Amino acid sequence: MRRLFFLFFLSWVSPLWAAHGYALWGDLKYPANFAHFDYVNPAAPKGGELRLVSNLRVSTFDKYNPFTIKGSAPAYLADLMFDSLLTGSLDETGSGYGLLAQDVVVAADGLSATFTLRPEARFHNGDPVLAADVKYSFDMLMGPFTSPAYKTILFDVAGLDVLDER
């Protein structure tokens, strides 16, 4: 949810320009096509076990859709299963780098942003992620059965237009 909020917050500010990421203040720390964030060890050992304990002290779940009103989803499910257009950097404040998006263009008036999806962005089954899929996700988050938390975050977003496939 933090990533989703950050993504839509980015569409409200800054002059017109296109880049691999977006910084609210100053310049981006990382250049285009950087291999990894400085705090990531690309040679880290693989394997092991990940245990995520909910800070809400809820240890059971009855659904896998974290966006709907009814039921309880597993802790941190959205963070592990869903990607956003941009992702934040842990060593930089107010910045976002392309994850599904390869670049972002923010209008001079700060009222719109245009994202171009990466050609290599894929679903788990290998199908490409297309602009129509992003619109579908937005429409679903604004739907009648979605948690009010998402509608509150997206309240000021007037809409989403698909300009082309990517």
N, C-alpha and C positions, 0 to 999 in steps of 0.2 A: 504494500500500500504506500510506503514511503516513496518508492520509485515512481509509482503512478502519479502521486501528488507532485513530485519534483518535475516529472515530464510535463504535466499540464501547467505548472508554474512557469516553466521555461517559455512557454508559448505566449506569455503576457509581457515580456520585457525585452529590451535591447534593440539596437539598430539592425538594419538589414545587412546580413552577411551570411556566407555559407562556410561551414567548417565541420570537422570530424567530431566536434563536441561544442559545448556551450559553457561559458563562464559568466556568472552574474557580476563578479568583480575582478577586473584585471584580465590577464591572459591565462590561457590554459597551461598547465604545467607540462602535460605530455604532448608530444608532436603527433601528427597524423601517422597511422600505421605503427604505433608503438607496440612492442611485443607483450609487455605486462606492466602492471603497476609496480612501483619501486618496492612496495612492501610485500610483494608476492615472490615466493621462491619457486621458480619454474622447475627446479630439480628436487622439489620436496618428495619425500617417499610416498609411494602410492599404496592404497589399501587402508585397512583399519575399520573402525566402526564410528558412526556418528550418532550421538544421542542428543535429541533436542527435547528439553523439558520446558513446558509452557510456563511462562511467568504468571499466568492466570491460574495456575494450579489445577488446570483441567487436564486430566490424563486420558480421557476417553474421547471418541469421536463417533459420529454416525453418518458422516458424509465426506466426500472428497471435493466438494465445490465450496471454496472458502468465501465466495461472493454472495451467496444467497442468504436470505433472512433466517430461515428455519434450520435448526440443527447445529451441531458443533463439528468443525473441521479439525484435523490434526494440527498441532502446533507448527508454525512456520511453513506450512504447506505451500502457500503462495510464493514464498521466497525460494523454494526449491524447485517448483514445477513451472513457473511462468517467467518469461523474459519481458523486458520493457524496451521501448525505443531507445532510451538512454539509461546509463547507469552512473551513479555517483562514484567519486573517488574518496577513499577513506583518509587520504593525506592532503586533501584540498577542500576548501569550503566553497559551496555554491557552484559547483561545476558538474557537468554531466558529459559523458563520452558515449559515442554511438555503440549500442549493443545490437539491437535489430536494425537500427538506422545507421547508414554509412555517413550521412551528413544531415545537418539541420540548417534551414534558412529562416531567420526571424525577421519579420517585417519591421520597417523603420518605426511604425507607430506602436509596435509591441503587442498588437492585438491578434497576430496570427503567426504560426510557424508551419513550415513545410518540411516534412521528413522524407528522405529517400531511403528505402529499405535496401539492405545488403542483398546481393544476389545469392549469397551462401546461407542466408537466414532460412532455416528449415524447421518443420515440425518433427516430432519424434519418428514419424513414419517416412520421412524424407521429402514430403511435399513442401514446396516453397511457401514461405510466409509472404502474402501479398497485401497490398493496401486494403483490399476488400476485407481481409481478415482483421485488420486493425480496426476498421469501421465497425465490423460485426462485434468486436470486443467492446468498443465504446458504446454501441447501441444496447448491448446486453447489460453493461454496467449502469445504464440509465433506465433500464426496464423496471417493471412493476415488482419483480420478485428479488431484486438486488438489495443488499444491505444499505440502509440509509447513509452509512459512512462514506460509501463511494459516490453517491449522489451529491452529498455535501461538498466533497472535494471537487467534483466536476461541475458544480452548479453554474459557475460563470463561463463555462465553455459553451459557446453558442451552437457549435456543431462541428462536424468533421466531414470534409469533402474528399472524395477519392479523385485525384487528378489523372492518374494512370496506374498501370499494374504495380509499380514499385513506388 
